[in-house]
Amino acid sequence: MLNRSLAPDIQKVSRVNFQHVDQEQLTNGATMSSIVAGDQPVVKLEVVFTAAGNRFENLKGQASMAVRMLKEGTTSYTSVQITNLFSRLGAYIEINPGFDNASVSIYCLDKHFEQISSILFEMIDYPSFDENELELQKELQTAQLQVQNKKNNILASKSIRQAIFGFDHPYGRINSEQDIKTFTPEHLRNFWGRSKNSFEVLVSGRPSENTLKVIKDFFSAKNLAQHKEESILVPSLPFETPSNESVQASIRMGKKTLRKEDQDYLSLLITNHLLGGFFGSRLMKNIREDKGLTYGISSSLVPLQESAYWVIGAEVNTDNVDLALKEIHYEIERLTEFNNEEELETAKTHMVGSFQAELNSPFAIMDRFKSIHLHGLDYSYYDKLFDTIASFRPSDLRNITTRYLTTDDLKRIVIN
């Protein structure tokens, strides 16, 4: 009989095994990655356009606007018709512009995929970039930008990127209202025309053989393009950080760091996790629990394809900014003398447990693949991750802190 007065034994998990995707080269050389898993007949098709990130644009904000306009009409469908058709068939479209690439994803029941895909494929091949729709999108983006620029946390996140990379670097550039107003349909057609035929195809869920065939047939017919990064043609202006005169300040500290491909990246990932990567981290214990200066503080590594950065973020009362900054520096510097095996074990266990908990759907499993594949890595990355976690010791953490987490070159942004 089960004794409910006794806690169950702790089962230590040191490695997580999960389903790998199947990769297939299409007849034109394009890569299609797929994973068939789950019980529900739901499909996600994600197309990652690898030359449609903002580092490939020649007008500031051009990439983001072009990708967002894909769902605003084609040569056969208006934006309203597209919205209504997707809604009627229970489909959901997701558009994600980014620094390195842009993606378009569709979620739907497998039985509706063929009908839905015909619309999606036309959005990719024949977007109208209608002038009236573009004006509406400009108004929407301008209104959203005005709202964002009243939020200290968003301003701080933009500003720290600019401080780290420079205002004319693709990772540091910040769009203004004036940038949004400059676009014409021709600007967007030119960008999309040179970007749409560089892509990766990712399929997950429970697709039928017919669904897989429809996808293969469409993307196999494309003439693949190879694009080089283009320099910006219109000079950028420095982003002026406004003050919202709030009683709460947003703090960001950061600097360039190792890329995902670099040898010590995984060791740095573990070190960062202990410092500020989870609720039991040192930053949380000190600045939230002990000092009561914030509801939350975190540190994270942001790996991009051409670079990467490390950032610490918190929201604090304006009267507590100096103390918070002082304590952040203190916690980083204290890691150079770290020697707590039990604390490190807790952080390592949390990393493995979180990884396991996130693999809760075929879509999540595909995301794990995408996060390495787009960096030119394979599944050996995860084998190395678990091996590094298992063997990582306090001496390793001290060494990594000394080499990569020095505070003398940290950029600092405070918005209030």
Number of C-alpha atoms within 10 A of each C-alpha: 3 5 7 7 6 7 7 8 6 6 6 9 11 14 17 14 8 9 13 15 22 12 13 14 12 14 13 12 13 20 18 22 19 23 20 18 18 14 10 11 14 20 25 25 23 22 22 23 22 20 26 31 25 26 24 25 23 18 21 26 21 25 27 21 20 23 26 17 22 22 26 24 22 23 13 13 19 17 17 11 14 20 17 13 16 20 12 9 15 13 19 13 17 12 18 14 21 16 19 19 23 23 20 20 17 20 20 21 18 19 16 16 26 16 12 21 18 12 18 22 14 18 21 18 17 17 24 24 22 18 13 11 17 22 16 12 17 19 15 12 16 18 12 11 15 13 11 13 18 14 16 24 22 14 24 25 19 21 24 25 26 21 18 21 18 16 18 17 16 22 22 20 24 21 16 17 14 9 17 21 14 13 20 15 17 12 17 23 16 12 20 23 12 15 24 20 22 20 24 19 20 25 26 25 27 21 24 16 8 13 18 16 12 15 19 19 12 12 23 17 12 17 11 16 13 11 14 9 13 11 13 17 10 10 10 17 12 13 19 9 15 12 15 15 11 14 10 19 24 23 25 27 24 24 23 20 19 21 20 23 15 9 10 14 18 23 20 21 20 22 25 27 24 25 24 25 24 20 17 18 21 25 28 24 17 19 23 19 15 10 13 15 21 17 12 18 25 20 23 18 23 15 19 16 14 12 14 17 19 20 24 23 21 25 23 24 15 18 12 15 20 9 13 25 17 10 16 21 14 14 16 19 17 13 21 19 14 18 14 11 12 10 16 22 17 13 23 22 17 19 20 19 16 12 14 15 9 11 17 11 14 24 22 14 20 23 15 18 20 19 14 17 14 16 15 11 15 14 14 9 15 18 13 12 18 18 14 16 22 15 8 19 17 20 15 16 23 19 18 22 23 16 11 15 23 15 17 7 10 18 17 18 21 22 24 22
